[in-house]
Amino acid sequence: MKYDSVSDSFFVSERRSRIRYKALNDAFRKLVRGLGIEPRDGSRRPSLHSLRHGFAVERLRTWYQQGVDIRVHLPQLSVYLGHLEPAQTYWYLSATPELLSEAARLFADYAMAGGER
């Protein structure tokens, strides 16, 4: 099947119509259960939102490791996530072990260089 039109929706059916969140969420939950994925020690089951969160955190961590200026690229990530303002993406930057360790590494490099980047 050839798709040569652009859609405003990220998830589309074979008929090119938007897939409703409930249908997508139900399918995802069924898939998780079918694969036998269980939550760990008081955690919640994987969700569509956890995939989104994982993507955002991993993208930021990768940018940190590559030395990318996060301030320059954060607006792009915000748009990709559907946020109207980069401030709405801020919480992805806080209190995840992966990002905190990268921030600590960058600060240590900065401090060892005498405050020069």
SULTA-V689259 format. One record per residue. N is the residue number from 1. RES is the residue in one letter. SS is DSSP state (hx for helix, st for strand, lp for the rest). Layout:
# SULTA-V689259
n,res,ss
N,RES,SS
N,RES,SS
This chain:
# SULTA-V689259
n,res,ss
1,M,lp
2,K,lp
3,Y,lp
4,D,lp
5,S,lp
6,V,lp
7,S,lp
8,D,lp
9,S,lp
10,F,lp
11,F,lp
12,V,st
13,S,lp
14,E,lp
15,R,lp
16,R,lp
17,S,lp
18,R,st
19,I,lp
20,R,lp
21,Y,hx
22,K,hx
23,A,hx
24,L,hx
25,N,hx
26,D,hx
27,A,hx
28,F,hx
29,R,hx
30,K,hx
31,L,hx
32,V,hx
33,R,hx
34,G,hx
35,L,lp
36,G,lp
37,I,lp
38,E,lp
39,P,lp
40,R,lp
41,D,lp
42,G,lp
43,S,lp
44,R,lp
45,R,lp
46,P,lp
47,S,lp
48,L,hx
49,H,hx
50,S,hx
51,L,hx
52,R,hx
53,H,hx
54,G,hx
55,F,hx
56,A,hx
57,V,hx
58,E,hx
59,R,hx
60,L,hx
61,R,hx
62,T,hx
63,W,hx
64,Y,hx
65,Q,hx
66,Q,hx
67,G,lp
68,V,lp
69,D,lp
70,I,hx
71,R,hx
72,V,hx
73,H,hx
74,L,hx
75,P,hx
76,Q,hx
77,L,hx
78,S,hx
79,V,hx
80,Y,hx
81,L,hx
82,G,lp
83,H,lp
84,L,lp
85,E,lp
86,P,hx
87,A,hx
88,Q,hx
89,T,hx
90,Y,hx
91,W,hx
92,Y,hx
93,L,hx
94,S,lp
95,A,lp
96,T,lp
97,P,hx
98,E,hx
99,L,hx
100,L,hx
101,S,hx
102,E,hx
103,A,hx
104,A,hx
105,R,hx
106,L,hx
107,F,hx
108,A,hx
109,D,hx
110,Y,hx
111,A,hx
112,M,hx
113,A,lp
114,G,lp
115,G,lp
116,E,lp
117,R,lp
